Amino acid sequence: MPSISKFEGITIYIYPNEHGKPHFHARYQAEWCKISISKLEVEAGYLPPKQLRKVRVWATRHKEEILSAWEKSQNNKTTGKISPTPYRD
């Protein structure tokens, strides 16, 4: 799977050629969710509150990089990796 970042057991993914609004996926253990890049709202799935908070903090601090990775993925380009830190409040 095309992961772009990993931290504290959470893995962040952007899949190539996905349709819809720009978004990314986060997985923690058996849980997963789809999160909009613009508003950082959960569009589908579930993450425990503690992990979702960490994902949102991380995504807020890396929003431009995540959007760039989304755009690259839609054009079949390599997204690269995004730093896992900082993800703490």
LUMNU-745103 format. One record per residue (C-alpha): residue number from 1; residue in one letter; x negated, y negated, z. Coordinates in Angstrom, 2 decimals. Layout:
N
+------+------+---------+---------+---------+
: resi : resn :      px :      py :      pz :
+------+------+---------+---------+---------+
:  NUM :    A :       X :       Y :       Z :
...
+------+------+---------+---------+---------+
This chain:
89
+------+------+---------+---------+---------+
: resi : resn :      px :      py :      pz :
+------+------+---------+---------+---------+
:    1 :    M :    0.00 :    0.00 :    0.00 :
:    2 :    P :   -1.22 :   -3.54 :   -0.75 :
:    3 :    S :   -1.86 :   -4.90 :    2.74 :
:    4 :    I :   -3.06 :   -8.49 :    3.04 :
:    5 :    S :   -3.74 :   -8.56 :    6.79 :
:    6 :    K :   -3.79 :   -6.42 :    9.94 :
:    7 :    F :   -3.79 :   -7.38 :   13.62 :
:    8 :    E :   -2.77 :   -5.70 :   16.90 :
:    9 :    G :   -1.13 :   -2.75 :   15.15 :
:   10 :    I :    0.82 :   -4.99 :   12.76 :
:   11 :    T :    0.21 :   -4.70 :    9.02 :
:   12 :    I :    1.31 :   -7.37 :    6.55 :
:   13 :    Y :    2.13 :   -6.43 :    2.94 :
:   14 :    I :    2.99 :   -8.19 :   -0.29 :
:   15 :    Y :    4.20 :   -5.92 :   -3.06 :
:   16 :    P :    3.57 :   -6.76 :   -6.72 :
:   17 :    N :    6.46 :   -7.69 :   -9.01 :
:   18 :    E :    9.12 :   -7.89 :   -6.30 :
:   19 :    H :   12.12 :   -9.99 :   -7.15 :
:   20 :    G :   13.85 :  -12.62 :   -5.11 :
:   21 :    K :   12.55 :  -15.42 :   -2.96 :
:   22 :    P :    8.89 :  -15.36 :   -1.90 :
:   23 :    H :    8.54 :  -13.01 :    1.07 :
:   24 :    F :    6.23 :  -10.56 :    2.77 :
:   25 :    H :    6.71 :   -7.37 :    4.74 :
:   26 :    A :    5.48 :   -6.63 :    8.26 :
:   27 :    R :    5.19 :   -3.16 :    9.78 :
:   28 :    Y :    4.61 :   -2.23 :   13.40 :
:   29 :    Q :    4.65 :    1.48 :   14.26 :
:   30 :    A :    7.89 :    2.85 :   12.75 :
:   31 :    E :    9.54 :   -0.60 :   12.48 :
:   32 :    W :    9.37 :   -2.93 :    9.49 :
:   33 :    C :   10.90 :   -6.18 :    8.29 :
:   34 :    K :   11.01 :   -8.45 :    5.28 :
:   35 :    I :   10.28 :  -12.11 :    6.10 :
:   36 :    S :   10.86 :  -15.18 :    3.91 :
:   37 :    I :    7.72 :  -17.26 :    3.44 :
:   38 :    S :    9.52 :  -20.61 :    3.37 :
:   39 :    K :   11.52 :  -20.32 :    6.61 :
:   40 :    L :    9.84 :  -17.30 :    8.24 :
:   41 :    E :   13.27 :  -15.75 :    8.76 :
:   42 :    V :   13.83 :  -12.01 :    8.84 :
:   43 :    E :   15.74 :  -11.06 :    5.68 :
:   44 :    A :   15.92 :   -7.33 :    6.38 :
:   45 :    G :   14.69 :   -4.82 :    8.93 :
:   46 :    Y :   13.53 :   -5.29 :   12.50 :
:   47 :    L :   10.36 :   -5.88 :   14.52 :
:   48 :    P :   10.20 :   -5.95 :   18.31 :
:   49 :    P :   10.39 :   -9.58 :   19.54 :
:   50 :    K :    6.77 :   -9.70 :   20.78 :
:   51 :    Q :    5.39 :   -8.51 :   17.44 :
:   52 :    L :    7.75 :  -10.72 :   15.43 :
:   53 :    R :    6.55 :  -13.75 :   17.40 :
:   54 :    K :    2.92 :  -12.87 :   16.60 :
:   55 :    V :    3.77 :  -12.45 :   12.91 :
:   56 :    R :    5.51 :  -15.83 :   12.83 :
:   57 :    V :    2.60 :  -17.60 :   14.56 :
:   58 :    W :    0.15 :  -15.96 :   12.14 :
:   59 :    A :    2.34 :  -16.79 :    9.11 :
:   60 :    T :    2.81 :  -20.41 :   10.18 :
:   61 :    R :   -0.96 :  -20.87 :   10.30 :
:   62 :    H :   -1.53 :  -19.11 :    6.97 :
:   63 :    K :    1.59 :  -20.16 :    5.05 :
:   64 :    E :   -0.25 :  -21.62 :    2.04 :
:   65 :    E :   -2.46 :  -18.53 :    1.72 :
:   66 :    I :    0.56 :  -16.21 :    1.95 :
:   67 :    L :    2.41 :  -18.17 :   -0.74 :
:   68 :    S :   -0.69 :  -18.05 :   -2.95 :
:   69 :    A :   -0.91 :  -14.29 :   -2.45 :
:   70 :    W :    2.79 :  -13.95 :   -3.36 :
:   71 :    E :    2.26 :  -15.93 :   -6.58 :
:   72 :    K :   -0.79 :  -13.84 :   -7.51 :
:   73 :    S :    1.11 :  -10.60 :   -6.87 :
:   74 :    Q :    3.92 :  -11.72 :   -9.18 :
:   75 :    N :    1.36 :  -12.15 :  -11.96 :
:   76 :    N :   -0.27 :   -8.75 :  -11.31 :
:   77 :    K :   -3.38 :  -10.38 :   -9.84 :
:   78 :    T :   -5.26 :   -9.20 :   -6.77 :
:   79 :    T :   -3.92 :  -10.92 :   -3.67 :
:   80 :    G :   -7.02 :  -10.58 :   -1.54 :
:   81 :    K :   -7.02 :  -10.47 :    2.25 :
:   82 :    I :   -5.90 :  -13.12 :    4.73 :
:   83 :    S :   -7.62 :  -13.55 :    8.07 :
:   84 :    P :   -5.82 :  -11.77 :   10.90 :
:   85 :    T :   -6.45 :  -14.66 :   13.27 :
:   86 :    P :   -5.19 :  -16.75 :   14.83 :
:   87 :    Y :   -1.95 :  -15.01 :   15.71 :
:   88 :    R :   -1.57 :  -16.08 :   19.34 :
:   89 :    D :    0.39 :  -19.09 :   20.60 :
+------+------+---------+---------+---------+
